[in-house]
Amino acid sequence: MTTRTYKSLSQKATKLGLATPETFRGGVWVTRNGDAELFVQTAEERQEELETLEQQRQAYALLRLVLLAKQDIAEDRYSSVSEVKMRLRSARNKG
């Protein structure tokens, strides 16, 4: 994961800086009277951000599955491998 450095610019400076792709190289806060109004980022930065969010969602989902499995085991709600195979065979034969 990379650490990004952002710079604050006025609206006028932002318009000038965004005029050409060569001058825009990263996230920029657009401010009005010192208050942040808008954040502009490159497509690559946005893609990286979305990929990071997806990785976090997947990690959270995996953690949730592990916790649910631990809870099932603690509450004696599990089956042996042979029981699962038997149920799968039975389901195939019915279908």
LOBASE-583643 format. One record per atom (N, C-alpha, C): x, y, z; residue number from 1; atom name; residue in one letter. Coordinates in steps of 0.05 Angstrom, whole numbers, plus 32768, in hexadecimal, padded with zeros to 4 digits. Example, Ala and Ser with C-alpha at 12.3 -4.5 7.8 and 13.67 -1.06 7.14 Angstrom:
2
<site x="8108" y="7F8E" z="809C" num="1" atome="N" residu="A"/>
<site x="80F6" y="7FA6" z="809C" num="1" atome="CA" residu="A"/>
<site x="8108" y="7FBE" z="809C" num="1" atome="C" residu="A"/>
<site x="8101" y="7FD3" z="808E" num="2" atome="N" residu="S"/>
<site x="8111" y="7FEB" z="808F" num="2" atome="CA" residu="S"/>
<site x="8102" y="8001" z="809D" num="2" atome="C" residu="S"/>
END
This chain:
95
<site x="8011" y="7FE9" z="8000" num="1" atome="N" residu="M"/>
<site x="8000" y="8000" z="8000" num="1" atome="CA" residu="M"/>
<site x="8012" y="8019" z="8000" num="1" atome="C" residu="M"/>
<site x="800B" y="802C" z="7FEF" num="2" atome="N" residu="T"/>
<site x="801C" y="8044" z="7FED" num="2" atome="CA" residu="T"/>
<site x="8010" y="805A" z="7FFE" num="2" atome="C" residu="T"/>
<site x="8021" y="806B" z="8009" num="3" atome="N" residu="T"/>
<site x="8019" y="8083" z="8017" num="3" atome="CA" residu="T"/>
<site x="8017" y="809A" z="8004" num="3" atome="C" residu="T"/>
<site x="8001" y="80A7" z="8004" num="4" atome="N" residu="R"/>
<site x="7FFD" y="80BD" z="7FF2" num="4" atome="CA" residu="R"/>
<site x="8000" y="80D8" z="8000" num="4" atome="C" residu="R"/>
<site x="800A" y="80EB" z="7FF2" num="5" atome="N" residu="T"/>
<site x="800C" y="8106" z="7FFD" num="5" atome="CA" residu="T"/>
<site x="7FF9" y="8118" z="7FEC" num="5" atome="C" residu="T"/>
<site x="7FE7" y="8125" z="7FF9" num="6" atome="N" residu="Y"/>
<site x="7FD3" y="8136" z="7FEC" num="6" atome="CA" residu="Y"/>
<site x="7FDA" y="8153" z="7FF1" num="6" atome="C" residu="Y"/>
<site x="7FD3" y="8163" z="7FDD" num="7" atome="N" residu="K"/>
<site x="7FD8" y="8180" z="7FE0" num="7" atome="CA" residu="K"/>
<site x="7FBE" y="818F" z="7FDD" num="7" atome="C" residu="K"/>
<site x="7FBB" y="81A4" z="7FEB" num="8" atome="N" residu="S"/>
<site x="7FA3" y="81B5" z="7FE9" num="8" atome="CA" residu="S"/>
<site x="7FA8" y="81CC" z="7FD6" num="8" atome="C" residu="S"/>
<site x="7F95" y="81D0" z="7FC4" num="9" atome="N" residu="L"/>
<site x="7F97" y="81E6" z="7FB1" num="9" atome="CA" residu="L"/>
<site x="7F7D" y="81F6" z="7FB1" num="9" atome="C" residu="L"/>
<site x="7F7E" y="820F" z="7FA9" num="10" atome="N" residu="S"/>
<site x="7F66" y="821E" z="7FA5" num="10" atome="CA" residu="S"/>
<site x="7F57" y="8214" z="7F8C" num="10" atome="C" residu="S"/>
<site x="7F3E" y="821C" z="7F88" num="11" atome="N" residu="Q"/>
<site x="7F30" y="8214" z="7F70" num="11" atome="CA" residu="Q"/>
<site x="7F3E" y="821D" z="7F57" num="11" atome="C" residu="Q"/>
<site x="7F48" y="8235" z="7F57" num="12" atome="N" residu="K"/>
<site x="7F56" y="8240" z="7F40" num="12" atome="CA" residu="K"/>
<site x="7F6F" y="822F" z="7F3A" num="12" atome="C" residu="K"/>
<site x="7F7F" y="822A" z="7F4E" num="13" atome="N" residu="A"/>
<site x="7F97" y="821A" z="7F4A" num="13" atome="CA" residu="A"/>
<site x="7F90" y="81FE" z="7F41" num="13" atome="C" residu="A"/>
<site x="7F7B" y="81F3" z="7F4B" num="14" atome="N" residu="T"/>
<site x="7F72" y="81D8" z="7F43" num="14" atome="CA" residu="T"/>
<site x="7F6A" y="81D8" z="7F26" num="14" atome="C" residu="T"/>
<site x="7F5B" y="81EB" z="7F1D" num="15" atome="N" residu="K"/>
<site x="7F53" y="81ED" z="7F01" num="15" atome="CA" residu="K"/>
<site x="7F6C" y="81ED" z="7EEF" num="15" atome="C" residu="K"/>
<site x="7F7F" y="81FD" z="7EF7" num="16" atome="N" residu="L"/>
<site x="7F98" y="81FF" z="7EE7" num="16" atome="CA" residu="L"/>
<site x="7FA7" y="81E4" z="7EE9" num="16" atome="C" residu="L"/>
<site x="7FA8" y="81D8" z="7F00" num="17" atome="N" residu="G"/>
<site x="7FB7" y="81BF" z="7F03" num="17" atome="CA" residu="G"/>
<site x="7FAA" y="81A7" z="7EF6" num="17" atome="C" residu="G"/>
<site x="7F8F" y="81A8" z="7EF3" num="18" atome="N" residu="L"/>
<site x="7F81" y="8192" z="7EE6" num="18" atome="CA" residu="L"/>
<site x="7F7E" y="8195" z="7EC8" num="18" atome="C" residu="L"/>
<site x="7F88" y="81AC" z="7EBE" num="19" atome="N" residu="A"/>
<site x="7F84" y="81B2" z="7EA2" num="19" atome="CA" residu="A"/>
<site x="7F91" y="819D" z="7E90" num="19" atome="C" residu="A"/>
<site x="7FA7" y="8192" z="7E98" num="20" atome="N" residu="T"/>
<site x="7FB5" y="817E" z="7E88" num="20" atome="CA" residu="T"/>
<site x="7FBD" y="8166" z="7E99" num="20" atome="C" residu="T"/>
<site x="7FBB" y="814E" z="7E8E" num="21" atome="N" residu="P"/>
<site x="7FC3" y="8136" z="7E9D" num="21" atome="CA" residu="P"/>
<site x="7FE0" y="8137" z="7EA7" num="21" atome="C" residu="P"/>
<site x="7FF1" y="8145" z="7E99" num="22" atome="N" residu="E"/>
<site x="800D" y="8146" z="7EA0" num="22" atome="CA" residu="E"/>
<site x="8011" y="8154" z="7EBB" num="22" atome="C" residu="E"/>
<site x="8000" y="8167" z="7EC1" num="23" atome="N" residu="T"/>
<site x="8003" y="8177" z="7EDA" num="23" atome="CA" residu="T"/>
<site x="7FF5" y="816A" z="7EF2" num="23" atome="C" residu="T"/>
<site x="7FE2" y="8158" z="7EEC" num="24" atome="N" residu="F"/>
<site x="7FD3" y="814B" z="7F02" num="24" atome="CA" residu="F"/>
<site x="7FDF" y="8130" z="7F09" num="24" atome="C" residu="F"/>
<site x="7FEA" y="812D" z="7F20" num="25" atome="N" residu="R"/>
<site x="7FF7" y="8114" z="7F27" num="25" atome="CA" residu="R"/>
<site x="7FED" y="8108" z="7F42" num="25" atome="C" residu="R"/>
<site x="7FD6" y="8110" z="7F4B" num="26" atome="N" residu="G"/>
<site x="7FCD" y="8103" z="7F64" num="26" atome="CA" residu="G"/>
<site x="7FB5" y="8112" z="7F70" num="26" atome="C" residu="G"/>
<site x="7FAD" y="8108" z="7F87" num="27" atome="N" residu="G"/>
<site x="7F95" y="8113" z="7F94" num="27" atome="CA" residu="G"/>
<site x="7F99" y="8130" z="7F9B" num="27" atome="C" residu="G"/>
<site x="7F83" y="813F" z="7F98" num="28" atome="N" residu="V"/>
<site x="7F83" y="815C" z="7F9D" num="28" atome="CA" residu="V"/>
<site x="7F69" y="8163" z="7FAB" num="28" atome="C" residu="V"/>
<site x="7F6B" y="8171" z="7FC2" num="29" atome="N" residu="W"/>
<site x="7F53" y="817B" z="7FCF" num="29" atome="CA" residu="W"/>
<site x="7F4D" y="8196" z="7FC3" num="29" atome="C" residu="W"/>
<site x="7F34" y="819A" z="7FBB" num="30" atome="N" residu="V"/>
<site x="7F2B" y="81B4" z="7FB1" num="30" atome="CA" residu="V"/>
<site x="7F1E" y="81C2" z="7FC9" num="30" atome="C" residu="V"/>
<site x="7F28" y="81DA" z="7FCF" num="31" atome="N" residu="T"/>
<site x="7F1D" y="81E8" z="7FE7" num="31" atome="CA" residu="T"/>
<site x="7F10" y="8202" z="7FDF" num="31" atome="C" residu="T"/>
<site x="7EFE" y="820B" z="7FF0" num="32" atome="N" residu="R"/>
<site x="7EF2" y="8225" z="7FED" num="32" atome="CA" residu="R"/>
<site x="7EF4" y="8232" z="8008" num="32" atome="C" residu="R"/>
<site x="7F01" y="8249" z="800A" num="33" atome="N" residu="N"/>
<site x="7F05" y="8257" z="8023" num="33" atome="CA" residu="N"/>
<site x="7F11" y="8245" z="8038" num="33" atome="C" residu="N"/>
<site x="7F23" y="8233" z="8030" num="34" atome="N" residu="G"/>
<site x="7F31" y="8221" z="8042" num="34" atome="CA" residu="G"/>
<site x="7F22" y="8208" z="8049" num="34" atome="C" residu="G"/>
<site x="7F0A" y="8205" z="8040" num="35" atome="N" residu="D"/>
<site x="7EFA" y="81ED" z="8046" num="35" atome="CA" residu="D"/>
<site x="7EFB" y="81DA" z="802E" num="35" atome="C" residu="D"/>
<site x="7EFF" y="81C0" z="8033" num="36" atome="N" residu="A"/>
<site x="7F00" y="81AC" z="801D" num="36" atome="CA" residu="A"/>
<site x="7EE5" y="81AA" z="8010" num="36" atome="C" residu="A"/>
<site x="7EE4" y="81AC" z="7FF6" num="37" atome="N" residu="E"/>
<site x="7ECB" y="81AA" z="7FE7" num="37" atome="CA" residu="E"/>
<site x="7ECA" y="8191" z="7FD6" num="37" atome="C" residu="E"/>
<site x="7EE1" y="8189" z="7FCC" num="38" atome="N" residu="L"/>
<site x="7EE2" y="8173" z="7FB9" num="38" atome="CA" residu="L"/>
<site x="7EFE" y="8166" z="7FBA" num="38" atome="C" residu="L"/>
<site x="7EFE" y="814C" z="7FB4" num="39" atome="N" residu="F"/>
<site x="7F18" y="813E" z="7FB2" num="39" atome="CA" residu="F"/>
<site x="7F19" y="8132" z="7F97" num="39" atome="C" residu="F"/>
<site x="7F2F" y="8138" z="7F88" num="40" atome="N" residu="V"/>
<site x="7F33" y="812E" z="7F6D" num="40" atome="CA" residu="V"/>
<site x="7F4B" y="811B" z="7F6E" num="40" atome="C" residu="V"/>
<site x="7F47" y="8103" z="7F61" num="41" atome="N" residu="Q"/>
<site x="7F5D" y="80F0" z="7F61" num="41" atome="CA" residu="Q"/>
<site x="7F5F" y="80E4" z="7F45" num="41" atome="C" residu="Q"/>
<site x="7F76" y="80D8" z="7F3F" num="42" atome="N" residu="T"/>
<site x="7F79" y="80CB" z="7F25" num="42" atome="CA" residu="T"/>
<site x="7F6A" y="80B1" z="7F24" num="42" atome="C" residu="T"/>
<site x="7F65" y="80A7" z="7F0C" num="43" atome="N" residu="A"/>
<site x="7F57" y="808E" z="7F08" num="43" atome="CA" residu="A"/>
<site x="7F67" y="8077" z="7F15" num="43" atome="C" residu="A"/>
<site x="7F81" y="8078" z="7F14" num="44" atome="N" residu="E"/>
<site x="7F92" y="8063" z="7F20" num="44" atome="CA" residu="E"/>
<site x="7F8F" y="8063" z="7F3E" num="44" atome="C" residu="E"/>
<site x="7F8E" y="807B" z="7F4A" num="45" atome="N" residu="E"/>
<site x="7F8B" y="807D" z="7F67" num="45" atome="CA" residu="E"/>
<site x="7F70" y="8072" z="7F6F" num="45" atome="C" residu="E"/>
<site x="7F5B" y="8078" z="7F60" num="46" atome="N" residu="R"/>
<site x="7F40" y="806E" z="7F66" num="46" atome="CA" residu="R"/>
<site x="7F3F" y="8050" z="7F64" num="46" atome="C" residu="R"/>
<site x="7F4B" y="8045" z="7F4F" num="47" atome="N" residu="Q"/>
<site x="7F4C" y="8028" z="7F4B" num="47" atome="CA" residu="Q"/>
<site x="7F5A" y="801A" z="7F62" num="47" atome="C" residu="Q"/>
<site x="7F71" y="8026" z="7F6A" num="48" atome="N" residu="E"/>
<site x="7F7F" y="801B" z="7F81" num="48" atome="CA" residu="E"/>
<site x="7F6E" y="801B" z="7F9A" num="48" atome="C" residu="E"/>
<site x="7F60" y="8031" z="7F9E" num="49" atome="N" residu="E"/>
<site x="7F4F" y="8034" z="7FB5" num="49" atome="CA" residu="E"/>
<site x="7F39" y="801F" z="7FB5" num="49" atome="C" residu="E"/>
<site x="7F2C" y="801B" z="7F9E" num="50" atome="N" residu="L"/>
<site x="7F17" y="8007" z="7F9B" num="50" atome="CA" residu="L"/>
<site x="7F21" y="7FEB" z="7FA0" num="50" atome="C" residu="L"/>
<site x="7F39" y="7FE5" z="7F96" num="51" atome="N" residu="E"/>
<site x="7F45" y="7FCA" z="7F9A" num="51" atome="CA" residu="E"/>
<site x="7F4B" y="7FC6" z="7FB7" num="51" atome="C" residu="E"/>
<site x="7F55" y="7FDA" z="7FC5" num="52" atome="N" residu="T"/>
<site x="7F5A" y="7FD8" z="7FE2" num="52" atome="CA" residu="T"/>
<site x="7F40" y="7FD3" z="7FF1" num="52" atome="C" residu="T"/>
<site x="7F2B" y="7FE1" z="7FEA" num="53" atome="N" residu="L"/>
<site x="7F11" y="7FDD" z="7FF7" num="53" atome="CA" residu="L"/>
<site x="7F06" y="7FC1" z="7FF2" num="53" atome="C" residu="L"/>
<site x="7F0A" y="7FB7" z="7FDA" num="54" atome="N" residu="E"/>
<site x="7F00" y="7F9C" z="7FD4" num="54" atome="CA" residu="E"/>
<site x="7F10" y="7F87" z="7FE4" num="54" atome="C" residu="E"/>
<site x="7F2A" y="7F8B" z="7FE7" num="55" atome="N" residu="Q"/>
<site x="7F3B" y="7F79" z="7FF7" num="55" atome="CA" residu="Q"/>
<site x="7F32" y="7F7A" z="8014" num="55" atome="C" residu="Q"/>
<site x="7F2B" y="7F91" z="801E" num="56" atome="N" residu="Q"/>
<site x="7F22" y="7F94" z="803A" num="56" atome="CA" residu="Q"/>
<site x="7F07" y="7F86" z="803D" num="56" atome="C" residu="Q"/>
<site x="7EF5" y="7F89" z="802A" num="57" atome="N" residu="R"/>
<site x="7EDB" y="7F7B" z="802B" num="57" atome="CA" residu="R"/>
<site x="7EDE" y="7F5D" z="802C" num="57" atome="C" residu="R"/>
<site x="7EF0" y="7F53" z="801B" num="58" atome="N" residu="Q"/>
<site x="7EF5" y="7F36" z="801A" num="58" atome="CA" residu="Q"/>
<site x="7F01" y="7F2C" z="8034" num="58" atome="C" residu="Q"/>
<site x="7F14" y="7F3B" z="803F" num="59" atome="N" residu="A"/>
<site x="7F20" y="7F33" z="8058" num="59" atome="CA" residu="A"/>
<site x="7F0B" y="7F33" z="806E" num="59" atome="C" residu="A"/>
<site x="7EFA" y="7F46" z="806F" num="60" atome="N" residu="Y"/>
<site x="7EE5" y="7F48" z="8083" num="60" atome="CA" residu="Y"/>
<site x="7ED1" y="7F30" z="807F" num="60" atome="C" residu="Y"/>
<site x="7ECA" y="7F29" z="8067" num="61" atome="N" residu="A"/>
<site x="7EB8" y="7F13" z="8062" num="61" atome="CA" residu="A"/>
<site x="7EC5" y="7EF9" z="806B" num="61" atome="C" residu="A"/>
<site x="7EDF" y="7EF5" z="8066" num="62" atome="N" residu="L"/>
<site x="7EED" y="7EDD" z="806E" num="62" atome="CA" residu="L"/>
<site x="7EEE" y="7EDB" z="808D" num="62" atome="C" residu="L"/>
<site x="7EF3" y="7EF2" z="8099" num="63" atome="N" residu="L"/>
<site x="7EF4" y="7EF2" z="80B7" num="63" atome="CA" residu="L"/>
<site x="7ED8" y="7EEB" z="80C2" num="63" atome="C" residu="L"/>
<site x="7EC3" y="7EF6" z="80B6" num="64" atome="N" residu="R"/>
<site x="7EA8" y="7EF0" z="80BF" num="64" atome="CA" residu="R"/>
<site x="7EA2" y="7ED2" z="80BC" num="64" atome="C" residu="R"/>
<site x="7EAA" y="7EC6" z="80A6" num="65" atome="N" residu="L"/>
<site x="7EA6" y="7EA9" z="80A2" num="65" atome="CA" residu="L"/>
<site x="7EB5" y="7E99" z="80B8" num="65" atome="C" residu="L"/>
<site x="7ECD" y="7EA1" z="80BE" num="66" atome="N" residu="V"/>
<site x="7EDD" y="7E93" z="80D2" num="66" atome="CA" residu="V"/>
<site x="7ECF" y="7E95" z="80EE" num="66" atome="C" residu="V"/>
<site x="7EC5" y="7EAD" z="80F4" num="67" atome="N" residu="L"/>
<site x="7EB8" y="7EB1" z="810E" num="67" atome="CA" residu="L"/>
<site x="7E9E" y="7EA1" z="810F" num="67" atome="C" residu="L"/>
<site x="7E8F" y="7EA0" z="80F9" num="68" atome="N" residu="L"/>
<site x="7E76" y="7E90" z="80F8" num="68" atome="CA" residu="L"/>
<site x="7E7D" y="7E72" z="80FB" num="68" atome="C" residu="L"/>
<site x="7E92" y="7E69" z="80EF" num="69" atome="N" residu="A"/>
<site x="7E9A" y="7E4D" z="80F1" num="69" atome="CA" residu="A"/>
<site x="7EA2" y="7E47" z="810E" num="69" atome="C" residu="A"/>
<site x="7EB1" y="7E59" z="811B" num="70" atome="N" residu="K"/>
<site x="7EB8" y="7E55" z="8137" num="70" atome="CA" residu="K"/>
<site x="7EA0" y="7E53" z="8148" num="70" atome="C" residu="K"/>
<site x="7E8C" y="7E64" z="8143" num="71" atome="N" residu="Q"/>
<site x="7E73" y="7E64" z="8152" num="71" atome="CA" residu="Q"/>
<site x="7E64" y="7E49" z="814E" num="71" atome="C" residu="Q"/>
<site x="7E63" y="7E40" z="8135" num="72" atome="N" residu="D"/>
<site x="7E56" y="7E26" z="812F" num="72" atome="CA" residu="D"/>
<site x="7E64" y="7E10" z="813E" num="72" atome="C" residu="D"/>
<site x="7E7E" y="7E0F" z="813F" num="73" atome="N" residu="I"/>
<site x="7E8D" y="7DFA" z="814D" num="73" atome="CA" residu="I"/>
<site x="7E87" y="7DFC" z="816B" num="73" atome="C" residu="I"/>
<site x="7E88" y="7E14" z="8176" num="74" atome="N" residu="A"/>
<site x="7E83" y="7E18" z="8192" num="74" atome="CA" residu="A"/>
<site x="7E67" y="7E0E" z="819A" num="74" atome="C" residu="A"/>
<site x="7E54" y="7E11" z="8188" num="75" atome="N" residu="E"/>
<site x="7E38" y="7E09" z="818D" num="75" atome="CA" residu="E"/>
<site x="7E32" y="7DED" z="8182" num="75" atome="C" residu="E"/>
<site x="7E47" y="7DDE" z="817C" num="76" atome="N" residu="D"/>
<site x="7E45" y="7DC3" z="8173" num="76" atome="CA" residu="D"/>
<site x="7E33" y="7DC0" z="815A" num="76" atome="C" residu="D"/>
<site x="7E35" y="7DD3" z="8147" num="77" atome="N" residu="R"/>
<site x="7E26" y="7DD2" z="812E" num="77" atome="CA" residu="R"/>
<site x="7E3A" y="7DCD" z="8117" num="77" atome="C" residu="R"/>
<site x="7E43" y="7DB5" z="8115" num="78" atome="N" residu="Y"/>
<site x="7E55" y="7DAE" z="80FF" num="78" atome="CA" residu="Y"/>
<site x="7E51" y="7D91" z="80F8" num="78" atome="C" residu="Y"/>
<site x="7E5C" y="7D89" z="80E1" num="79" atome="N" residu="S"/>
<site x="7E59" y="7D6D" z="80D8" num="79" atome="CA" residu="S"/>
<site x="7E75" y="7D63" z="80D1" num="79" atome="C" residu="S"/>
<site x="7E78" y="7D48" z="80D3" num="80" atome="N" residu="S"/>
<site x="7E91" y="7D3C" z="80CB" num="80" atome="CA" residu="S"/>
<site x="7E92" y="7D3C" z="80AC" num="80" atome="C" residu="S"/>
<site x="7EAA" y="7D36" z="80A2" num="81" atome="N" residu="V"/>
<site x="7EAE" y="7D35" z="8085" num="81" atome="CA" residu="V"/>
<site x="7E9D" y="7D1F" z="8079" num="81" atome="C" residu="V"/>
<site x="7E9C" y="7D08" z="8086" num="82" atome="N" residu="S"/>
<site x="7E8C" y="7CF2" z="807C" num="82" atome="CA" residu="S"/>
<site x="7E6E" y="7CF9" z="807B" num="82" atome="C" residu="S"/>
<site x="7E64" y="7D07" z="808F" num="83" atome="N" residu="E"/>
<site x="7E48" y="7D0F" z="808F" num="83" atome="CA" residu="E"/>
<site x="7E42" y="7D23" z="8078" num="83" atome="C" residu="E"/>
<site x="7E54" y="7D35" z="8073" num="84" atome="N" residu="V"/>
<site x="7E50" y="7D48" z="805E" num="84" atome="CA" residu="V"/>
<site x="7E50" y="7D39" z="8043" num="84" atome="C" residu="V"/>
<site x="7E62" y="7D27" z="803F" num="85" atome="N" residu="K"/>
<site x="7E63" y="7D17" z="8026" num="85" atome="CA" residu="K"/>
<site x="7E49" y="7D08" z="8022" num="85" atome="C" residu="K"/>
<site x="7E3F" y="7CFC" z="8037" num="86" atome="N" residu="M"/>
<site x="7E27" y="7CEC" z="8035" num="86" atome="CA" residu="M"/>
<site x="7E0F" y="7CFE" z="802D" num="86" atome="C" residu="M"/>
<site x="7E0E" y="7D16" z="8039" num="87" atome="N" residu="R"/>
<site x="7DF8" y="7D29" z="8032" num="87" atome="CA" residu="R"/>
<site x="7DFA" y="7D32" z="8015" num="87" atome="C" residu="R"/>
<site x="7E13" y="7D37" z="800C" num="88" atome="N" residu="L"/>
<site x="7E17" y="7D3F" z="7FF0" num="88" atome="CA" residu="L"/>
<site x="7E0F" y="7D29" z="7FDD" num="88" atome="C" residu="L"/>
<site x="7E16" y="7D11" z="7FE2" num="89" atome="N" residu="R"/>
<site x="7E0F" y="7CFA" z="7FD1" num="89" atome="CA" residu="R"/>
<site x="7DF0" y="7CF7" z="7FD1" num="89" atome="C" residu="R"/>
<site x="7DE4" y="7CFA" z="7FE8" num="90" atome="N" residu="S"/>
<site x="7DC7" y="7CF7" z="7FEA" num="90" atome="CA" residu="S"/>
<site x="7DB9" y="7D0D" z="7FDA" num="90" atome="C" residu="S"/>
<site x="7DC4" y="7D26" z="7FDB" num="91" atome="N" residu="A"/>
<site x="7DB8" y="7D3C" z="7FCC" num="91" atome="CA" residu="A"/>
<site x="7DBB" y="7D38" z="7FAE" num="91" atome="C" residu="A"/>
<site x="7DD2" y="7D2D" z="7FA6" num="92" atome="N" residu="R"/>
<site x="7DD6" y="7D28" z="7F89" num="92" atome="CA" residu="R"/>
<site x="7DC3" y="7D12" z="7F7E" num="92" atome="C" residu="R"/>
<site x="7DBF" y="7CFE" z="7F8E" num="93" atome="N" residu="N"/>
<site x="7DAD" y="7CE8" z="7F86" num="93" atome="CA" residu="N"/>
<site x="7D90" y="7CF1" z="7F84" num="93" atome="C" residu="N"/>
<site x="7D88" y="7D04" z="7F95" num="94" atome="N" residu="K"/>
<site x="7D6C" y="7D0E" z="7F94" num="94" atome="CA" residu="K"/>
<site x="7D67" y="7D20" z="7F7C" num="94" atome="C" residu="K"/>
<site x="7D7C" y="7D2F" z="7F74" num="95" atome="N" residu="G"/>
<site x="7D79" y="7D42" z="7F5E" num="95" atome="CA" residu="G"/>
<site x="7D7B" y="7D37" z="7F44" num="95" atome="C" residu="G"/>
END
